[in-house]
């Protein structure tokens, strides 16, 4: 009897222990509150800029580099680009509102200002500081003198355009007369007209100049930009209203182009060619490289892309000398059509 009671007590003890374990009698584990999940920043959507370039030329290499190397994207912009085929058309696109920013001759801002219309244009970045055209001849010459153009014909640019006025000024300075400068051929048709037999000389930009040379259809005689000297030929321009409403976009745009220009100064020839060739389909690599070297040699792209008062004065003198601007139309208040504040803030974060 005693043995049975002992066994029953042992069995009861086992059951109680099992129940105690099942009821969670084990000591509670202290837990620390979980840290809040890191905030995930939403990627801001890219803002589209409707952009119009005057022509397609390696003269504007910093812009294409900024597109191809992703510098515009780094600034939060995407560029919707078209080619106007003329500064007058690029300016008209701004006035009509079909372009936000145009790359044109700065003289267009002066023309629009003097029209006293509802809209004015403002220059906010000076991309090039030399004329970008080169003079080529049909026949090879051992040495070239500007007087060689007397009695000859030159396929040139439309009246009132920067390359046409720079060439005309150079002829005036050299006192070269009786030169037939053909100005009624559209820029895309100029090379074709020359190769078909029209003109003794042709004034073209790169890479067309180097392409004509490589094909044996023309011979290099002079860099118009190098011969003429400093001249603010091509600028980024927008309406005053657009700049006032979108200062952060304009600053980002300027920052991106500045990155492109800086990259051009450090990259190898091969790297530069690879970045530019998508914009010049069918153009051989060696032609692209030669084009870049020619523009670098003449200091085309200024270290500081600023249109100064001295350069603005040079621009207006050329316009007056060419008869497209009357003396009384000269813009005395540069600030009315020039805003270099964005250039002075290059590298700063646009807000």
C-alpha positions in Angstrom: 0.0 0.0 0.0 2.7 2.4 0.8 4.6 1.5 -2.4 1.5 2.4 -4.5 1.1 5.8 -2.8 4.7 6.6 -3.4 4.4 5.7 -7.1 1.3 7.8 -7.4 3.0 10.8 -5.8 5.9 10.5 -8.2 3.6 10.4 -11.2 1.7 13.4 -9.9 5.0 15.3 -9.5 5.9 14.6 -13.2 2.5 15.8 -14.4 2.7 19.0 -12.5 6.2 19.7 -13.8 5.0 19.1 -17.4 2.0 21.4 -16.9 4.3 24.1 -15.5 6.6 24.0 -18.5 3.6 24.0 -20.9 2.1 27.1 -19.1 5.3 29.2 -19.9 6.8 29.3 -16.5 10.2 29.9 -18.0 11.7 33.4 -17.3 10.6 36.0 -19.9 13.3 37.2 -22.3 13.7 41.0 -22.4 13.5 42.4 -25.9 14.6 45.9 -27.1 12.2 47.9 -29.2 13.2 47.6 -32.9 14.9 50.6 -34.6 12.7 52.5 -37.1 13.4 51.5 -40.7 15.6 54.0 -42.5 13.6 56.4 -44.6 13.8 55.6 -48.3 14.1 58.7 -50.4 12.0 58.7 -53.4 13.9 59.4 -56.6 12.8 62.7 -58.0 11.5 62.4 -61.6 13.7 64.0 -64.3 12.6 67.3 -65.6 12.5 67.6 -69.4 14.1 70.6 -71.1 13.0 71.3 -74.7 16.3 72.3 -76.3 17.1 73.7 -79.7 20.6 73.7 -81.1 21.5 76.0 -84.0 23.3 73.3 -86.1 24.9 70.0 -85.4 28.6 70.5 -85.0 31.5 69.3 -82.9 31.8 73.0 -82.2 29.3 72.3 -79.4 31.1 69.2 -78.0 30.7 70.1 -74.3 26.9 69.9 -74.7 26.9 66.5 -76.4 29.4 65.2 -73.8 27.1 66.3 -71.0 24.2 64.3 -72.6 26.2 61.2 -73.4 28.1 61.0 -70.1 25.0 61.5 -68.0 25.8 64.9 -66.6 22.4 66.3 -67.3 20.8 63.3 -65.7 23.0 63.8 -62.6 21.4 67.3 -62.4 17.9 65.8 -62.7 17.4 66.9 -66.3 16.6 65.1 -69.5 17.2 66.9 -72.8 14.7 66.8 -75.6 17.0 68.1 -78.5 16.2 69.2 -82.0 18.3 71.1 -84.6 17.0 74.4 -85.8 19.4 75.0 -88.7 19.8 78.7 -87.9 20.0 81.1 -84.9 16.9 82.9 -86.3 14.9 79.7 -86.1 16.3 78.8 -82.7 15.2 82.3 -81.4 11.8 81.9 -83.0 11.3 78.6 -81.2 11.9 80.3 -77.8 9.4 83.1 -78.6 6.8 80.6 -79.8 7.3 78.5 -76.7 8.3 75.3 -78.5 11.8 75.4 -77.0 12.8 76.2 -73.4 16.5 76.8 -74.1 18.3 77.4 -77.4 21.9 77.4 -78.4 22.2 80.3 -80.8 24.3 83.3 -81.7 24.0 86.0 -79.0 23.1 88.6 -81.6 19.6 87.1 -81.7 19.0 88.4 -78.2 19.9 91.9 -79.4 17.7 91.7 -82.4 14.7 90.5 -80.3 15.3 93.2 -77.7 15.3 96.0 -80.3 12.0 94.7 -81.7 10.4 95.8 -78.4 8.0 92.9 -78.4 6.2 91.1 -75.5 9.1 88.8 -74.9 12.9 89.3 -74.5 15.7 86.8 -74.6 18.5 86.5 -72.1 22.0 85.0 -72.6 22.9 83.0 -69.5 26.0 80.9 -70.6 28.7 81.6 -73.2 29.6 78.3 -74.7 32.1 79.3 -77.4 34.6 82.1 -77.6 35.8 81.8 -81.2 34.1 81.5 -84.6 33.8 77.8 -85.3 34.2 77.8 -89.1 37.1 76.8 -91.3 37.9 78.0 -94.9 38.6 75.3 -97.4 39.6 75.6 -101.1 38.9 73.5 -104.1 42.5 73.5 -105.2 45.5 72.8 -103.0 47.7 75.8 -102.3 51.2 75.9 -100.7 50.4 79.1 -98.7 47.2 81.0 -98.2 46.8 84.8 -98.1 43.4 86.5 -97.6 44.1 88.4 -100.8 43.8 85.1 -102.6 40.0 85.4 -102.2 39.8 88.4 -104.5 37.8 87.6 -107.6 36.8 84.2 -106.1 33.5 82.8 -104.8 33.0 81.5 -101.3 30.1 79.4 -100.2 29.2 81.0 -96.9 26.5 81.4 -94.3 23.2 83.3 -94.4 23.3 87.1 -94.0 23.3 88.3 -90.4 24.6 85.0 -89.0 27.7 85.0 -86.8 30.0 83.1 -89.2 29.0 85.3 -92.1 29.6 88.5 -90.2 33.0 87.3 -88.8 34.2 86.4 -92.3 33.0 89.7 -93.7 34.8 91.6 -90.9 38.0 89.7 -91.6 37.8 90.6 -95.3 37.2 94.3 -94.3 40.2 94.2 -91.9 42.4 92.6 -94.6 41.0 95.1 -97.2 40.1 92.3 -99.5 37.5 93.3 -102.1 35.5 91.7 -104.9 34.8 88.5 -103.1 31.6 86.8 -104.1 30.3 85.3 -100.8 27.3 83.1 -101.6 24.8 83.4 -98.7 21.6 81.8 -100.1 22.4 78.1 -99.7 20.9 76.4 -96.6 23.5 75.1 -94.2 22.7 71.4 -94.7 23.2 71.8 -98.5 26.4 73.8 -98.5 28.9 70.8 -98.7 26.8 69.2 -101.4 26.8 72.4 -103.5 30.6 72.7 -103.1 31.3 69.1 -104.1 29.0 69.4 -107.1 31.2 72.2 -108.4 29.9 75.5 -107.0 32.3 77.9 -105.4 36.1 78.2 -105.2 36.1 78.1 -101.4 33.7 77.0 -98.7 33.3 78.1 -95.1 32.2 75.1 -92.9 32.2 73.8 -89.4 33.5 70.5 -88.1 33.2 67.6 -88.7 32.2 68.7 -92.3 35.6 70.4 -92.9 37.6 67.4 -91.9 35.3 65.0 -93.8 35.7 67.0 -97.1 39.5 66.9 -96.6 39.5 63.2 -96.0 37.5 62.6 -99.1 40.0 64.7 -101.1 37.3 67.1 -102.1 38.7 70.2 -100.4 41.9 71.5 -98.8 42.2 73.3 -95.5 43.5 76.9 -95.8 42.5 78.8 -92.7 40.7 78.8 -89.3 38.4 81.8 -89.5 38.1 81.8 -85.7 41.8 81.8 -85.1 42.4 84.5 -87.8 39.7 86.8 -86.4 40.4 86.3 -82.7 38.1 86.3 -79.7 34.4 86.5 -80.5 31.4 85.3 -78.5 29.8 83.2 -81.2 27.4 80.8 -79.5 25.4 81.2 -76.3 22.7 79.4 -74.4 19.6 81.6 -74.4 16.1 81.5 -72.9 13.2 83.9 -72.5 13.4 86.2 -69.5 10.1 84.7 -68.4 11.5 81.1 -68.5 14.6 82.1 -66.5 12.5 83.9 -63.9 10.1 80.9 -63.5 12.7 78.2 -63.6 16.0 79.4 -62.1 16.8 76.0 -60.6 16.5 74.3 -64.0 18.7 76.9 -65.6 21.3 76.4 -62.9 21.3 72.6 -63.3 21.6 73.0 -67.1 24.6 75.3 -66.7 26.2 72.9 -64.1 25.8 70.0 -66.5 27.4 71.8 -69.5 30.3 72.9 -67.3 30.9 69.3 -66.3 31.0 68.4 -70.0 33.6 71.1 -70.8 35.7 70.0 -67.8 35.6 66.3 -68.9 36.8 67.3 -72.4 40.0 68.8 -70.9 41.0 65.5 -69.2 39.6 62.7 -71.3 41.7 60.9 -74.0 41.1 61.3 -77.7 39.5 57.8 -77.9 37.2 58.6 -74.9 36.1 61.8 -76.5 35.5 60.2 -79.9 33.4 57.5 -78.3 31.3 60.1 -76.5 30.7 62.2 -79.6 30.2 59.6 -82.3 26.6 58.7 -81.4 25.7 62.3 -82.4 27.6 62.1 -85.7 26.6 58.8 -87.2 28.7 57.7 -90.2 31.6 60.1 -89.2 34.9 58.2 -88.9 36.6 58.2 -85.6 39.7 59.9 -86.9 37.6 62.8 -88.3 36.0 63.3 -84.9 39.4 63.4 -83.2 40.8 65.8 -85.8 37.8 68.1 -85.3 38.2 68.1 -81.6 41.9 68.9 -81.8 41.2 71.8 -84.1 38.7 73.4 -81.8 40.9 72.8 -78.8 43.9 74.4 -80.6 42.0 77.7 -81.1 40.7 77.8 -77.5 37.1 77.5 -78.5 35.7 76.7 -75.1 36.5 79.3 -72.4 37.5 78.1 -68.9 34.9 80.4 -67.5 31.9 80.5 -69.8 31.0 84.1 -69.1 30.0 86.8 -71.6 32.0 89.8 -70.4 31.3 93.5 -71.1 34.3 93.6 -73.4 33.1 90.6 -75.4 29.6 92.1 -75.6 31.1 95.3 -77.0 33.0 93.3 -79.6 29.8 91.5 -80.6 27.9 94.8 -81.1 30.8 96.4 -83.0 30.7 93.4 -85.5 27.0 93.9 -85.8 27.3 97.6 -86.5 30.2 97.0 -89.0 28.0 94.6 -90.9 25.1 97.0 -91.0 22.7 94.7 -89.1 22.6 97.0 -86.1 22.3 100.8 -86.2 24.5 102.8 -83.8 21.4 104.1 -82.1 20.1 100.5 -81.5 23.2 99.6 -79.6 22.2 98.0 -76.2 23.8 100.1 -73.5 22.3 98.1 -70.6 24.0 94.7 -70.9 21.9 93.4 -68.0 18.8 93.8 -70.1 19.7 90.7 -72.2 22.6 89.1 -70.3 22.4 87.2 -67.0 25.7 85.6 -65.9 24.6 84.8 -62.4 24.2 81.1 -63.2 27.8 80.9 -64.5 29.1 82.5 -61.4 27.3 79.8 -59.4 28.6 76.8 -61.3 29.0 73.8 -59.1 26.5 74.9 -56.5 23.5 72.9 -55.8 20.4 74.3 -57.5 17.4 74.6 -55.2 
